[in-house]
Amino acid sequence: MNRPRKLTRIEKGAEIRRRLFDAATKIVGELGYAETSVTRITEAAGVASGTFYNHFENRQALFDELLPTLGMEMAKYIQSKTEGIAPESERELARFAVFLEYLDLNPGFSRILNEAEFCAPRAFQKHMDNMARPYRRMLREARERGELDTFTDDEIEVIVEILLGARSYLSRTALLDAKRQKILMSSYKKLTLSGLFKGKQG
């Protein structure tokens, strides 16, 4: 039998860093940023306390990476589930539904997102910027196709902020029960189709 290939030093380092990151994700998602200590992270990752500082300058440095990294993973998940859906009104509803689905699969994400504004503000701002850029582009393209109402670029900027803010707020209560999620989808559909997209779509 072939023996498993030994990891290189770089590969070992990357694997330990990922374990630390995953441990922090789990702990922050369950207990919040304030209760997530380096000791708790390293114990959950199964490494010595000093090892943490080989990969992160301090606890805050890890926190500053946490939400942007998880946010991009979420964005890729949503994109993979909604790519190719048309018109844009249907895709927007699908994006929101998949966002709720993602929260079901990753219940700790809501706490990581909502506490970051105060506990990791740089991470929060980077995450919001990461989410806003493609959103603005998609809505502008929908406007050019005649699917979006006659909003200016400045108005689209505000609309994106409203929609992202709504997601952040609603993530706090989206996991309550199936009835709540059904109401969220119904309300979001009426709001977006009546106020954002042209005509009776969906």
C-alpha positions as CSV (number, residue, x, y, z in Angstrom):
1,M,0.0,0.0,0.0
2,N,1.1,3.5,-0.8
3,R,1.9,5.5,2.3
4,P,0.1,8.9,2.6
5,R,2.2,11.7,1.4
6,K,3.7,13.8,4.2
7,L,2.6,17.4,4.2
8,T,5.2,20.0,3.4
9,R,6.0,22.7,6.0
10,I,4.0,25.2,4.1
11,E,1.0,22.8,3.8
12,K,1.2,22.0,7.5
13,G,1.2,25.7,8.3
14,A,-1.8,26.3,6.0
15,E,-3.7,23.4,7.6
16,I,-3.0,24.7,11.2
17,R,-4.1,28.2,10.1
18,R,-7.3,26.8,8.7
19,R,-8.0,24.9,11.9
20,L,-7.5,28.1,14.0
21,F,-9.8,30.0,11.6
22,D,-12.5,27.3,11.7
23,A,-12.3,27.1,15.5
24,A,-12.7,30.9,15.8
25,T,-15.7,30.7,13.4
26,K,-17.4,28.2,15.5
27,I,-16.7,29.9,18.8
28,V,-17.6,33.4,17.7
29,G,-20.8,32.0,16.1
30,E,-21.8,30.4,19.4
31,L,-20.5,32.7,22.1
32,G,-19.7,36.0,20.3
33,Y,-16.5,38.0,19.8
34,A,-16.1,39.0,23.5
35,E,-16.0,35.4,24.7
36,T,-13.7,34.2,22.0
37,S,-10.2,34.1,23.6
38,V,-7.0,32.8,22.0
39,T,-7.0,30.0,24.6
40,R,-10.4,28.9,23.5
41,I,-9.5,29.0,19.9
42,T,-6.3,27.0,20.3
43,E,-7.9,24.4,22.5
44,A,-10.7,23.9,19.9
45,A,-8.1,23.8,17.1
46,G,-6.0,21.3,19.1
47,V,-2.8,23.3,18.9
48,A,-0.5,25.0,21.5
49,S,-1.4,28.5,22.6
50,G,1.9,29.9,21.2
51,T,1.1,28.5,17.8
52,F,-1.6,31.0,17.3
53,Y,0.9,33.9,17.0
54,N,2.7,32.1,14.2
55,H,-0.3,32.7,12.1
56,F,-2.1,35.8,13.5
57,E,-0.6,38.9,15.1
58,N,-3.3,38.9,17.8
59,R,-6.9,37.9,18.3
60,Q,-8.2,41.1,16.6
61,A,-6.1,40.3,13.4
62,L,-8.1,37.0,13.1
63,F,-11.4,38.8,13.8
64,D,-10.6,41.2,11.0
65,E,-10.3,38.3,8.5
66,L,-13.3,36.4,9.8
67,L,-16.4,38.1,8.4
68,P,-14.9,39.1,5.0
69,T,-13.7,35.5,4.4
70,L,-17.0,34.0,5.4
71,G,-18.9,36.6,3.5
72,M,-17.1,35.7,0.3
73,E,-17.9,32.0,0.9
74,M,-21.5,32.9,1.4
75,A,-21.5,35.1,-1.8
76,K,-20.0,32.2,-3.8
77,Y,-22.7,29.8,-2.4
78,I,-25.5,32.2,-3.4
79,Q,-24.0,32.8,-6.8
80,S,-23.7,29.1,-7.5
81,K,-27.4,28.7,-6.7
82,T,-28.7,31.7,-8.6
83,E,-26.5,32.1,-11.6
84,G,-28.5,32.1,-14.9
85,I,-31.8,32.9,-13.3
86,A,-33.7,35.6,-15.2
87,P,-35.2,38.2,-15.2
88,E,-33.3,40.1,-12.5
89,S,-36.5,40.3,-10.3
90,E,-36.6,36.5,-10.1
91,R,-32.9,36.3,-9.5
92,E,-33.2,38.8,-6.6
93,L,-35.9,36.8,-5.0
94,A,-33.8,33.7,-5.4
95,R,-30.8,35.4,-3.9
96,F,-32.8,36.3,-0.8
97,A,-34.2,32.7,-0.5
98,V,-30.7,31.3,-0.8
99,F,-29.4,33.8,1.8
100,L,-32.0,32.4,4.2
101,E,-31.0,28.9,3.2
102,Y,-27.3,29.7,4.0
103,L,-28.3,31.0,7.4
104,D,-30.0,27.6,8.1
105,L,-26.8,25.8,7.1
106,N,-24.6,28.2,9.0
107,P,-26.5,29.5,12.0
108,G,-23.4,31.1,13.5
109,F,-23.0,33.5,10.6
110,S,-25.7,35.8,11.8
111,R,-23.9,36.5,15.1
112,I,-20.5,36.9,13.4
113,L,-22.1,39.4,11.0
114,N,-24.1,41.5,13.4
115,E,-21.5,41.7,16.2
116,A,-18.8,42.6,13.7
117,E,-20.0,46.2,13.3
118,F,-18.9,46.9,16.9
119,C,-16.3,44.2,17.6
120,A,-14.5,44.1,14.2
121,P,-15.6,47.3,12.4
122,R,-12.9,47.1,9.7
123,A,-14.0,43.6,8.9
124,F,-17.6,44.7,8.8
125,Q,-16.9,47.6,6.4
126,K,-14.8,45.3,4.1
127,H,-17.6,42.7,4.1
128,M,-20.2,45.4,3.2
129,D,-18.0,46.7,0.4
130,N,-17.4,43.2,-0.9
131,M,-21.2,42.6,-1.0
132,A,-22.1,46.0,-2.4
133,R,-19.8,46.1,-5.5
134,P,-21.3,43.2,-7.4
135,Y,-24.8,44.1,-6.3
136,R,-24.5,47.6,-7.7
137,R,-23.2,46.1,-11.0
138,M,-26.0,43.6,-11.3
139,L,-28.7,46.3,-10.7
140,R,-27.1,48.7,-13.2
141,E,-27.1,45.9,-15.8
142,A,-30.7,45.1,-15.0
143,R,-31.5,48.8,-15.5
144,E,-29.8,48.8,-18.9
145,R,-31.9,45.8,-19.9
146,G,-35.0,47.7,-18.9
147,E,-35.8,45.4,-16.0
148,L,-35.2,47.9,-13.3
149,D,-37.1,51.1,-12.8
150,T,-35.5,54.4,-13.8
151,F,-33.1,54.8,-10.8
152,T,-30.0,56.8,-11.1
153,D,-26.5,55.4,-10.1
154,D,-26.7,57.4,-6.9
155,E,-30.1,56.0,-6.1
156,I,-28.9,52.4,-6.9
157,E,-26.1,53.0,-4.4
158,V,-28.7,53.8,-1.7
159,I,-30.9,50.9,-2.7
160,V,-28.0,48.5,-2.4
161,E,-27.3,49.8,1.1
162,I,-31.0,49.3,2.0
163,L,-31.1,45.8,0.7
164,L,-27.8,44.8,2.5
165,G,-29.0,46.5,5.7
166,A,-32.2,44.5,5.5
167,R,-30.4,41.3,5.1
168,S,-28.2,42.0,8.1
169,Y,-31.2,42.9,10.3
170,L,-33.4,40.1,9.2
171,S,-30.6,37.5,9.7
172,R,-31.2,38.0,13.5
173,T,-34.7,36.6,13.3
174,A,-34.7,34.5,10.1
175,L,-34.0,31.3,11.9
176,L,-37.0,31.4,14.2
177,D,-39.3,29.0,12.3
178,A,-40.7,28.1,8.8
179,K,-43.6,30.4,9.2
180,R,-41.3,33.4,9.8
181,Q,-39.3,32.6,6.7
182,K,-42.4,32.3,4.6
183,I,-43.5,35.8,5.8
184,L,-40.0,37.1,5.1
185,M,-40.1,35.8,1.5
186,S,-43.7,37.1,0.9
187,S,-42.9,40.5,2.2
188,Y,-39.6,40.8,0.3
189,K,-41.3,39.7,-2.9
190,K,-44.0,42.4,-2.6
191,L,-41.5,45.1,-1.6
192,T,-39.0,44.4,-4.4
193,L,-41.5,43.8,-7.2
194,S,-43.6,46.8,-6.3
195,G,-40.8,49.3,-5.6
196,L,-37.7,48.2,-7.4
197,F,-38.4,46.2,-10.6
198,K,-40.6,47.2,-13.5
199,G,-44.1,45.7,-14.1
200,K,-45.7,42.7,-12.6
201,Q,-42.9,40.1,-12.7
202,G,-42.6,36.8,-10.8
